[in-house]
Amino acid sequence: MADKIEKILEETSTCHSMNTTAEKMIIAAKTIEHIENNSHLMQEIINVIRQGAITDLAKLLDHPSAPFLIVALETCHKKKEIGFGLSPKNKLINHQVSEVQELIYSTSSLCVFARNTKKG
């Protein structure tokens, strides 16, 4: 599954620059959109989160936007904003802004998280 996510991150980053934190967050948000539209991959990720293995997944992802993606997926799962009966269009309209806001507010803790996952 990490390979699938890494591939989506790479594909998304070819269309967007990654020079700033905000740009990395945008790539994470676009990757979430892609994941939300792939119900099988979404279910795999939900299972990983439920099993408490999200930290292991984070360690396998080697991409500048990965820490933002991991925190966003955890946050969305906790709020049950993704993968629970909303159409992709409604998820995009109703949740993309809140996901990006969560990412912005989490920036400082994400920097610490990123450093810790790379050390482990």
Phi and psi in degrees as GROMACS dihedral restraints (atoms count N, CA, C in turn):
[ dihedral_restraints ]
;  ai    aj    ak    al  type     phi  dphi    fc
    3     4     5     6     1   -58.7    20    10
    4     5     6     7     1   -38.1    20    10
    6     7     8     9     1   -62.0    20    10
    7     8     9    10     1   -40.7    20    10
    9    10    11    12     1   -63.0    20    10
   10    11    12    13     1   -45.1    20    10
   12    13    14    15     1   -66.5    20    10
   13    14    15    16     1   -42.7    20    10
   15    16    17    18     1   -59.1    20    10
   16    17    18    19     1   -41.7    20    10
   18    19    20    21     1   -63.5    20    10
   19    20    21    22     1   -42.4    20    10
   21    22    23    24     1   -63.8    20    10
   22    23    24    25     1   -43.8    20    10
   24    25    26    27     1   -58.9    20    10
   25    26    27    28     1   -45.2    20    10
   27    28    29    30     1   -63.5    20    10
   28    29    30    31     1   -44.7    20    10
   30    31    32    33     1   -62.5    20    10
   31    32    33    34     1   -41.8    20    10
   33    34    35    36     1   -67.0    20    10
   34    35    36    37     1   -38.7    20    10
   36    37    38    39     1   -73.1    20    10
   37    38    39    40     1   -15.6    20    10
   39    40    41    42     1   -71.6    20    10
   40    41    42    43     1   -21.3    20    10
   42    43    44    45     1   -96.1    20    10
   43    44    45    46     1    -9.4    20    10
   45    46    47    48     1  -136.8    20    10
   46    47    48    49     1   146.6    20    10
   48    49    50    51     1   -78.2    20    10
   49    50    51    52     1   161.6    20    10
   51    52    53    54     1  -129.4    20    10
   52    53    54    55     1    41.2    20    10
   54    55    56    57     1   -83.3    20    10
   55    56    57    58     1   -25.4    20    10
   57    58    59    60     1  -122.5    20    10
   58    59    60    61     1   165.2    20    10
   60    61    62    63     1   -60.5    20    10
   61    62    63    64     1   -42.0    20    10
   63    64    65    66     1   -60.5    20    10
   64    65    66    67     1   -40.1    20    10
   66    67    68    69     1   -66.7    20    10
   67    68    69    70     1   -37.0    20    10
   69    70    71    72     1   -65.5    20    10
   70    71    72    73     1   -36.8    20    10
   72    73    74    75     1   -66.7    20    10
   73    74    75    76     1   -37.9    20    10
   75    76    77    78     1   -63.0    20    10
   76    77    78    79     1   -42.3    20    10
   78    79    80    81     1   -61.4    20    10
   79    80    81    82     1   -41.3    20    10
   81    82    83    84     1   -62.9    20    10
   82    83    84    85     1   -43.1    20    10
   84    85    86    87     1   -64.0    20    10
   85    86    87    88     1   -41.6    20    10
   87    88    89    90     1   -65.5    20    10
   88    89    90    91     1   -35.7    20    10
   90    91    92    93     1   -66.5    20    10
   91    92    93    94     1   -39.9    20    10
   93    94    95    96     1   -61.2    20    10
   94    95    96    97     1   -42.2    20    10
   96    97    98    99     1   -56.0    20    10
   97    98    99   100     1   -46.1    20    10
   99   100   101   102     1   -63.0    20    10
  100   101   102   103     1   -44.1    20    10
  102   103   104   105     1   -63.4    20    10
  103   104   105   106     1   -41.5    20    10
  105   106   107   108     1   -61.2    20    10
  106   107   108   109     1   -28.1    20    10
  108   109   110   111     1   -87.0    20    10
  109   110   111   112     1    -0.1    20    10
  111   112   113   114     1  -118.1    20    10
  112   113   114   115     1    91.7    20    10
  114   115   116   117     1   -60.6    20    10
  115   116   117   118     1   -34.3    20    10
  117   118   119   120     1   -66.0    20    10
  118   119   120   121     1   -48.2    20    10
  120   121   122   123     1   -64.2    20    10
  121   122   123   124     1   -40.0    20    10
  123   124   125   126     1   -59.7    20    10
  124   125   126   127     1   -43.4    20    10
  126   127   128   129     1   -65.1    20    10
  127   128   129   130     1   -39.3    20    10
  129   130   131   132     1   -59.4    20    10
  130   131   132   133     1   -43.9    20    10
  132   133   134   135     1   -66.3    20    10
  133   134   135   136     1   -43.3    20    10
  135   136   137   138     1   -58.4    20    10
  136   137   138   139     1   -42.4    20    10
  138   139   140   141     1   -62.8    20    10
  139   140   141   142     1   -40.7    20    10
  141   142   143   144     1   -62.4    20    10
  142   143   144   145     1   -44.0    20    10
  144   145   146   147     1   -63.3    20    10
  145   146   147   148     1   -45.2    20    10
  147   148   149   150     1   -62.9    20    10
  148   149   150   151     1   -32.7    20    10
  150   151   152   153     1   -82.4    20    10
  151   152   153   154     1    -3.1    20    10
  153   154   155   156     1    75.0    20    10
  154   155   156   157     1    21.4    20    10
  156   157   158   159     1  -102.6    20    10
  157   158   159   160     1    16.3    20    10
  159   160   161   162     1   -64.5    20    10
  160   161   162   163     1   -33.2    20    10
  162   163   164   165     1   -65.0    20    10
  163   164   165   166     1   -39.1    20    10
  165   166   167   168     1   -63.7    20    10
  166   167   168   169     1   -41.6    20    10
  168   169   170   171     1   -62.2    20    10
  169   170   171   172     1   -43.1    20    10
  171   172   173   174     1   -59.3    20    10
  172   173   174   175     1   -37.9    20    10
  174   175   176   177     1   -67.0    20    10
  175   176   177   178     1   -25.9    20    10
  177   178   179   180     1   -83.7    20    10
  178   179   180   181     1   -17.8    20    10
  180   181   182   183     1   -89.7    20    10
  181   182   183   184     1   121.3    20    10
  183   184   185   186     1  -114.9    20    10
  184   185   186   187     1    77.9    20    10
  186   187   188   189     1  -150.6    20    10
  187   188   189   190     1   141.4    20    10
  189   190   191   192     1   -58.7    20    10
  190   191   192   193     1   -25.5    20    10
  192   193   194   195     1   -91.7    20    10
  193   194   195   196     1    -7.2    20    10
  195   196   197   198     1   -57.8    20    10
  196   197   198   199     1   -44.4    20    10
  198   199   200   201     1   -59.9    20    10
  199   200   201   202     1   -38.5    20    10
  201   202   203   204     1   -65.9    20    10
  202   203   204   205     1   -40.5    20    10
  204   205   206   207     1   -63.1    20    10
  205   206   207   208     1   -46.3    20    10
  207   208   209   210     1   -61.0    20    10
  208   209   210   211     1   -47.7    20    10
  210   211   212   213     1   -64.2    20    10
  211   212   213   214     1   -40.2    20    10
  213   214   215   216     1   -63.7    20    10
  214   215   216   217     1   -42.8    20    10
  216   217   218   219     1   -63.2    20    10
  217   218   219   220     1   -43.3    20    10
  219   220   221   222     1   -63.0    20    10
  220   221   222   223     1   -44.9    20    10
  222   223   224   225     1   -63.5    20    10
  223   224   225   226     1   -45.7    20    10
  225   226   227   228     1   -64.1    20    10
  226   227   228   229     1   -39.7    20    10
  228   229   230   231     1   -64.9    20    10
  229   230   231   232     1   -43.0    20    10
  231   232   233   234     1   -61.4    20    10
  232   233   234   235     1   -36.0    20    10
  234   235   236   237     1   -87.7    20    10
  235   236   237   238     1    -4.0    20    10
  237   238   239   240     1    56.2    20    10
  238   239   240   241     1    41.1    20    10
  240   241   242   243     1   -89.2    20    10
  241   242   243   244     1   -18.0    20    10
  243   244   245   246     1  -123.0    20    10
  244   245   246   247     1   144.6    20    10
  246   247   248   249     1    75.6    20    10
  247   248   249   250     1    17.5    20    10
  249   250   251   252     1  -130.4    20    10
  250   251   252   253     1    59.2    20    10
  252   253   254   255     1    92.6    20    10
  253   254   255   256     1     0.4    20    10
  255   256   257   258     1   -90.5    20    10
  256   257   258   259     1   144.7    20    10
  258   259   260   261     1   -70.7    20    10
  259   260   261   262     1   155.1    20    10
  261   262   263   264     1   -55.1    20    10
  262   263   264   265     1   -38.7    20    10
  264   265   266   267     1   -64.7    20    10
  265   266   267   268     1   -45.7    20    10
  267   268   269   270     1   -66.3    20    10
  268   269   270   271     1   -37.9    20    10
  270   271   272   273     1   -60.7    20    10
  271   272   273   274     1   -43.8    20    10
  273   274   275   276     1   -62.9    20    10
  274   275   276   277     1   -48.6    20    10
  276   277   278   279     1   -65.6    20    10
  277   278   279   280     1   -46.7    20    10
  279   280   281   282     1   -81.7    20    10
  280   281   282   283     1   -23.1    20    10
  282   283   284   285     1  -123.2    20    10
  283   284   285   286     1   -16.3    20    10
  285   286   287   288     1   -60.7    20    10
  286   287   288   289     1   -43.5    20    10
  288   289   290   291     1   -63.6    20    10
  289   290   291   292     1   -45.2    20    10
  291   292   293   294     1   -67.1    20    10
  292   293   294   295     1   -33.4    20    10
  294   295   296   297     1   -64.5    20    10
  295   296   297   298     1   -44.6    20    10
  297   298   299   300     1   -65.8    20    10
  298   299   300   301     1   -39.7    20    10
  300   301   302   303     1   -61.2    20    10
  301   302   303   304     1   -44.4    20    10
  303   304   305   306     1   -59.2    20    10
  304   305   306   307     1   -40.6    20    10
  306   307   308   309     1   -63.7    20    10
  307   308   309   310     1   -42.0    20    10
  309   310   311   312     1   -64.0    20    10
  310   311   312   313     1   -46.1    20    10
  312   313   314   315     1   -65.7    20    10
  313   314   315   316     1   -24.2    20    10
  315   316   317   318     1   -93.9    20    10
  316   317   318   319     1     4.2    20    10
  318   319   320   321     1   -53.6    20    10
  319   320   321   322     1   -47.6    20    10
  321   322   323   324     1   -65.4    20    10
  322   323   324   325     1   -41.7    20    10
  324   325   326   327     1   -71.2    20    10
  325   326   327   328     1   -27.3    20    10
  327   328   329   330     1   -67.8    20    10
  328   329   330   331     1   -36.8    20    10
  330   331   332   333     1   -62.1    20    10
  331   332   333   334     1   -42.1    20    10
  333   334   335   336     1   -65.2    20    10
  334   335   336   337     1   -44.9    20    10
  336   337   338   339     1   -59.1    20    10
  337   338   339   340     1   -44.7    20    10
  339   340   341   342     1   -62.5    20    10
  340   341   342   343     1   -43.1    20    10
  342   343   344   345     1   -64.4    20    10
  343   344   345   346     1   -40.8    20    10
  345   346   347   348     1   -68.0    20    10
  346   347   348   349     1   -38.9    20    10
  348   349   350   351     1   -70.5    20    10
  349   350   351   352     1   -32.3    20    10
  351   352   353   354     1   -74.3    20    10
  352   353   354   355     1   -28.1    20    10
  354   355   356   357     1   -72.8    20    10
  355   356   357   358     1   -36.9    20    10
